[in-house]
Amino acid sequence: MSILDKIKLGSTKVKTPWYKMYNNIPKHINYPKGSLYDIIKNTADKYPEYTAYSYYKKNKSYASFIKEIENCAKAFKSIGVSKGDIVTICMPNTPEAIISFYALNKIGAICNMIHPLSSEKEIEFYINNAKSNIIIAVDLVLNKINSIINKTNLTTIILVSVSTSMDVKMKIAYYLTKGIKVKKTKCNFSYLTWNEFLNKSRLYKGKTKTPISAYDPAVILYSGGTTGNPKGIILSNMNFNSLVFQDLAVCKRLLPGTSILSVMPIFHGFGLGCTIHAAYAVGARTILLPSFKAKTFDTLLLKYHPNVIAGVPTIFEGLYNSPKLKNKDLSFLTCCICGGDTMSQTLKEQIDQFLKDHNAKTKVRPAYGLTECTAGVCMTPVDSERRGSVGIPCPDTYIKIVAPNTHTELPYMGEGEICVSGPTVMMGYLNEPKETALALRKHDDGRIWLHTGDLGYMDEDGFVYFKQRLKRMIVSSGYNIYPSHIENIINTHPDVLTSTVIGIDHPYKVQVAKAYIILKKGIEPSISVKRSIKEHCEKNIASYSLPYEYEFRKTLPTTLVGKVAYRKLLEEEQEKNNSKNNEV
């Protein structure tokens, strides 16, 4: 065990009221000491003929999956990738992305996971922040890479189409519907296709397996940190392995031979940890999809019959509102985990009744987590729940509520900041020692506690209740949007003096960003100015983070110390909504 991990575990003198709710859930788990790859290899040895993943009409057994990983690892070794190197993966959920992920882990390299919809500026930052010189990217981002490559140290680019692993008919269908829309300009660089890359495996004759400690860094995921600016979160092999064994112990429904619809993205802790690695740790089948829309969720259920689904509230809302499922039997569903955002109690009750009426063997089970602790740290058990709760802490995970900006623990039902301690807590933020020190703090009990920036409380039985984020983060369809990042981009427009961004209610996405803009002296609001600002945002901000509304103001409300009072803007929006509702 590393010194860092011993400090995280610290004293065991922590209140654990949730233990009384642990029916058939272990208090502690003996975690494997190897890598992420070791976990999947162990599973493949046990269940070689079980299906590891399905991608449209193609299935791969665990035995075949391991061979694909080995071949890919050889290809990486042939181009010089070694233990500790950071390789960027900018891919949706495709077999090539998963194969690359485990192949790099087998070598001992670190995977820098980024969102394919990220803007050019964001991709540039993520690559340079990690000092990565190799990228595996979906071909949809070719033009973005083309624009920023001279501002990075990239030396090797491997481009992959989402159709690479499809059968011939599916490839043709994809090209006619989506592939034909991929516009490519003249490249400033040479790149390898996936098949060209794999062919390089023939050049390597040595071993690919590298000795790796459970506490070696394995993955970098991106989130906002305590200031709301994008931060690289360093996660170890132990972070991910402890996460999945904890979640499996509470979930009880993801079992060998079962299937899970893996629609949460791999560049997100929820997707990579809970819907991919957890499945491979137990011998389940992942149903991979490169793109997903909540409106088509009903079609996916009827087509694939997954046993387990895990996702954000909008997914389940689409399920509840679907006319296609009106008279369908959903008895194949045994587990529905909801995380990544808050589900209203009303919606949960409606979906629970819907599931019951359609013979599903589960209710919606709320969960809670954040990327800084890999993913889920709280989950609703199979046999008990509390209205409005996000569940109880998982094994070896300790949670307490403190008065904000202090280490002072509050009594049960006291509302304060949620703090988490345990083996899933991150190693730290990449190149951000001050941010790391703000987030990871040693308390008097000897433990390192992650200060989440989230507000909530705990009842006497250990059930946790999430209230809101202390940070100004907006959660839209499960994606984290950081207002300060959007403001920084808008403020670089030549016509803009300053701006403030808040989250406003949206009937489908829960929340979206709205920008309030003050123009420079002499610039008057107009359609052309608004269009120019929108185009500027589209160039520099990921599509899922773009403001849905832009409003010009002469002034913005301020606090007594002169800061923009964004809460007053939130109150204004709430009053507008109330007025609309009263008119109806």
N, C-alpha and C positions, 0 to 999 in steps of 0.2 A: 504493500500500500504506500502511495506517495505521501510526502509530508503535507502537500496541499490537501489531499483527501482526508488525512487524519485531522487537520485543522477544521475542515468542513464538518466532519462527524462530531468532533469535540466531545462535550459532555452529553450524557444521556438524560440529564435532569431537565427534561422538557415535558410540559403537560401533554398527555396523549389521550384525551377523552374519546377519540375515535376508535380506540382499540375495542371498546365495548360493542362496536358495530361490526367488528371483523368476524363475521360468520364464514368460516372456511377460507379466510384470507390470512396468509402468514404475516406476522409482524415484521419479520426480517427475511431476507433472501440471500442465499449464498451465490453471488454473481460470478460468472466465468471471468477469468483474468486475461482473456485474449482480445482479439480485434473483432470488428464487425464481420469481417470475412470469415473468421473462425466460427462465428455463430451459424452463418448460412452453410458453411462446409459441414458442420456437425449435423445440421438438419438434412442436408443432401445425403449424407452417409446413412441416416436413419430411414429416409423416405425417398430413395432415388427415383422411383417411378411416379411419385406424386407430381401434379402440375404445379410449377413454381409461378408461372405467369401466363395470362392470356392477353393477346393483343389482336383485337378484331377476331379474325377466324383462325389465328395461329396459336397453338399451345406449346409450351416448353416444359419438359420435366426438370426436376431438380438436378438430375444427373447431366442433362444437356446444358442447363444453365451454368453449372460449374465449369463445363468445358468452354463455354462462351467467355466466361470470366477469365479463365486461364489464357485463352488465345488473345484476349484484349490486353491482359497484363504483359504478355510477351511483346505485343506491339508497342506498348508504352515503354517497356525496357529498351526496345530497339531504338527508340528516339531519345533515349537518355534520361528518362524519368527515374528518380531514385527516392529513397526514404527521406521524408521531410520536405520534398518539393511540393509547391502549391500549384495545382492544376485547376483551372476554372471550368466549370460545367454550366453552360447556359442553355438548358434544355427543358422541354416539357416532359411529361411522364411517358417515355417511350422505352422499349427494351434497351436501346443503345445507351440511354442515360443511366439506367440501372446497372447495366453491365460495366460501364465505365466507372461508376461509383465504387462498386465492389472490387474491380480490378485495381484501381488506384489504392484502395485500402489494403489490398493484399500486398502490394509493393511497399506500403508504408508512406505513401504520398498523402497529402491533405487536399480534400475537395473543397474548392471555393464555389459555393452554389449561388447562382444569381438568376433573377427573373428574366425570361426572354423578352418581356414587354418593357423592361427598363429602358429609359431614354439613353441617348448616346453619352451624355455627361455622366449618368449614373454607372453605365457599363465601364466607362473610362476610369471612374473613381474606384469601383470594385476591383478591377484588374490591377490598378496601380497600388491600391492600398494593401493588397495581398502580395505584391511583387511577383505576380504570376506571368509566365511567358508562354504558356500553352493553354489553349482554349478548345473545348469541344462545344460546338454551338449548333443550334437548329438553323437551317439555311435561311429562315425568315429574318434573321438578324444580320445577314451578310452585309447589307448596305450600312448598317450602324457601325459594324466593325471596320468597314472600309473608310468611314469618316473619322474614326478615332485611332486607327492603328499606329499612325505616326506619333501619337502622343503617349504610347505605351511601349513596353518592352516585349510585346508578343513576337515570338519567333515561329511558332507552329500553330496553325489554325486547322481544325478538323471540322468540316461541315457535314451535318446529317439532316436528311429529310425525314419528316415524320412518317413517310410512306416506305422507308427502307425495309422494315420488317413485315410489311403487308404482303398478302398474296397478290398475284398478277391482276385479278379483277378489282381488288380493293385499290391497288396502285393507280389503275386507270381512272376509277371513280374519284379518287382523291385529286388526281391531276385536273380532271375536268371541272371539279367543284371548287377546289382551293389552290392546288398547286399552280394552276395557270395564272393565278393572281400574284404570285411571287415575282416581284420586279427586281431585276439585278442590273446594276450598273457595272461599268468597267472597273475591275478590281485593281487596287494599288498593291496587291500582295498575291502570292500563290497559296493555295490551300489543298488539303487532302480531303477526298471524299471518305466516307466511312469504310468502304471496301478497300480503297487504296491504303488507308491506315492499317486495317487488319492484315493486309498482305505483308506488311513489314514484320509481322510476327515470325515469319520464316527466317528472318535474319538473326533472331535471338535463340541461342541454344542453352542458355544457363537456367538457373532456378529463378522463379518469380517470387516465391514466398519469402518475405522478410520478417525477421523477429521484431515483434511490435509489443510494446507495453500497453496494458489497458488504459494507462494514463497518458499515453501519447496523444497529441491533437489529431483529430481525424477529419473534422468538418468545420467550415466557416459558413455560417448563415447570417443574414443581415436583418437588423431591426433598428429601432430608433434610439436605444440607450436612454439615459436619464434626461438629456437635453432635447430629444426629438430629432436630432440629426442622424443620418444613417450610420450604423456601427456594425463592424464585423464581429460576430459572436463566435468565439473559439470553443468548440465542443470536442471532448475526448471520446475514445472508444468506450470507456466506462460510462460516460454520460449517456450515450445512446443505448448501450446494452442494459444498463440499470433501468433506463426508462421503459424499455419494452417488456422486461420481466416484471416490473412493477405493474404496468398497465395490464398485462396478461393475467396477473394474479387477481386483479379486481374485476376485469372484464368477464372472464370465465366463459366466453362464447367464441372466441377466436381459437380454433382447435385444428389439429392435423386434418387435412382434407377439406376443411371449410373454405369459403371464398369471401373476399372482401373487395368491394368496389373502391379502387384506389384513385379517387378523383381529386383529392387534395394534392397540391403540387409538391414536387420533391425539393424545391428550394425553400420550403416551409417546414419547420420542425414537426408540425402536426402531420403533414403528408409523409415526409421522409421517415419519421420515427414510428408513428402510430399506425399508418396504413401500408407501409412498405416493409421496414425492418422488423416490425412486430410479427407480420405475417410470415416472413422468412425464418424468424426465430422458432416458430412453432410448427411449420410445415403446411401452412395454408396457401391458397392460391390468390395472387393479386390480379385483378382485372384492370389493366393499364389503359388509360385513355389520354391522348396528348392535349385534348381540349375538352372543356366541359361547360355546359350552360344549364342552369337550374331548371329552365323551361323544358329541357329534354330529359330530365331526371326520370320521369315516369317511363319513357321509352327504354332507358337503360335498365331499369328494374325488371321490366317485362322480358327484355332480351337476354339478360345475363343471370337473373335469379340469384343475386349475391346473398349470402347469409348475414354478412355484417356490412353496415354502411356507417361511415364516420364523416362528418362535415359540419359546415356552418349552418346557422338557422335558415338562410334563404333556400338551401337545398330542401329542407324538410317542408318549408312553406310551399315550394313548388309541388311537392308530393301531395300535400293536403288539398291543393287547389286543382289537381289534375282530373279532367273528365275521363281520360283513358283508363284510370284505375278504379272507376266507379264500381264495377262489379267484378273486380279481379281478386283472385286468391293470393294473398301475400304471406302464406304460411312458411315460406322459405326464409323469411326474415327472422333472425333470432337475436339481433343486437343492433341498436341505433344509438350511436354516440354523437352528441352535439357539443362542439367546442369552437374556439376561435372567435366567438362573439357571444353576446347575451341573447338568449331566447326568452321572450316574454312568457309569463306563466299562462296567459290566455292561449297563446299559440301552442304551447306544450300540451295543454289539456285537450285542445282540439285535435292535435296530431295523435295523441295517445288514444283518443276515442276512435279516430280513423283507423289506426293500426289494429285495435281490438276488433272493429267491425269487419276488417279484411283478413282476420285470422293470423295476423303476425304474432309471433311469440315474444314480443318485447314492447316496452314503452320507450320513449325517448329518454336517454340517460345523459343528463348534462354533465359536462366536465370543465375543468379550468386548468390553464397553464400559460406559459409564455416561452418564447424562444430562449430567453436567458436561463431557463431550467429545462432546456431541450424541447419540451412540449408539455403534455399533461401531467400535473402533479396531484390533481383532485379528480375523482370520478365517482359517479353515483353507483353504489353497489347493486348487484342483481336483486337483492331481497329487501331493500329499504331505500326510501327517499324522503326528502323534506321539501315542502313547497317553497319554491324560490331558491333552493340551494344548488350549488354546483358540485355537490358530493363531499366525500371525506378524503383526507390525505392518503396517498398510496403508501405501501410498505416502505420503510426506511426514509420516508419523507416527513419532515416536521414543519408545521405551519403555526405561526403565531401572529397576533394582531397587535401592532404597536401604535402609539400616538405618532402621527406624522412628523417626520424629521427628528425622531428620537429613537432610543432603544427601549423605551418604557412599555412593557407589555400591558395591554388592557384586559379587563375582566371579560368573561363571556358576554356576548351581545353588545360589547363596546365596539363602536365603529372607528376604524383606523386603517393604517397601511398594512397590507398583507405581506408577510415576510416568509421566505421559504429556505429551508436548509436540507441538505441531503446529497446523494451521489449524482443526481441529475443536474445540479447547479453548475453553470458554465465555468470554464477555466478563466475567462475574462474577455474583455473587448480587445480586438486586434489594434495594436499601436495606440491604445487609449488608456494609459495608466490612471489618469484622473477620473475618467468615467468609470473605470473598473473599481476604483476605491470608493466612489459614490454608491455603486450598486452592491458591492460585496463588503460587508462590514462585520467585524468580529465583535460579538456581544459578551457580556459578563459570564455567560454560561459556557464560554470557550468555543462556541460554534461560529462558523462563518455563515451569515444570513444574507440572502438575496433580498434587497429592498425593491419590491416589484413596481412601486409607483401606482399600485392599484388599491382602491378603497373597498373595504368589506368588513365582515365580522364573522365570528364563530359562535355556535351555540354550545350548550353543555355536553352534547353528544359528539362534538367534533365536526359537525356539518358546517361547511364554509359557504358564505353568502357574498357574492361579488356585487358591488354596487356601481362603481364607475372608476374610470382611470384618473389618477391624479395628474398625469401628464396630459398634454393637449392632443393626444393621439386620436385620430378618427378611425373607426373600424367600418369599412364598407365591403359588404359581401365577404367578410373574413379577412380582407387585406388591410394591413396597417398603413395609414396615410398620415404623414407628418406635416402639420400646418406650417411650421417654421421653415421646412425645406421648400415648400411651395412658395411661401412669401419671399424667400431669398431669390428664387428664380424670377418671380414677377417683378421684384424690385430692380432687377438688372435691365428691364426694358427701358429704352431711352425716354419714353413718355411718362414713366411712373415715378412718383415721389416716394410713396410708401404703400404698403398693403397689409391686410390682416385676413387670415383664413380661419374659418370655423366649420364645424360639421353641422349640417342641417338634415332634418328628417327626410327620408325617401321611402316611398311605399314598398319598394322591392329590395333595395340594397341596404336598408336600415338607415344608413347615413351616407351623405356625399359631401364633398368640399364646396364651400361657397367663398369667393374672394371679394373682399371690400377693397376698393382701390382709390387712392388719392392721386390725381394726375399732377404733373409739374405745372408751375405757373405759366399761363399762356396756352396750355393744351386744354381744349374743351372736349367733353365726352361726345363721342360719335360712333356710328356703326363701324367706320373704318379703323378707328383707334381700338375699339373692342376686338375687332377681327385680328388686328396686328398683335395684340396681347395674347389672344388665344393661340395664334400660330407660334408665337414665342414659347408658350407653355408646352404646346404639342411637340416642339423640337427638343425641349429640355426636361420634360417630366414624363414619367411612365404613364401609359394610357389609363391605368386603373386609379391613378392619383390625380388626374386632371380635374380642375374645378367644374362643377356642373352649372354654376351660376357665377356671373361677374356683375358686381354693382359698383357704380362710381359714387363716391362721396366727396364732399368738400372738406369735411372733418371726420374724425373718428373719436368715440368716447374714450376718455382717459381716466386712470386712477389718480389718487391724491399725489402719488410720486411721479406722475407723468407717463406711466406705461399705458399702452393700449388696453382698454378694459374689454377684452373679447367676451367676457361673460355677459356684459350688457348687450352685446350683439346677439348672443345666444338667447337672451331674454326677449329681445325684439322679435326674433324669429318665432319664438314660442307664442308670443302674443298674436303674431300674424296667423299662426296655425289655429289658435283658439278662436280668433275672429272668423276664420273660414269655416270652422266646425260649427260655430254658432249660427252662421248664415245658412248652413245646410239644415 
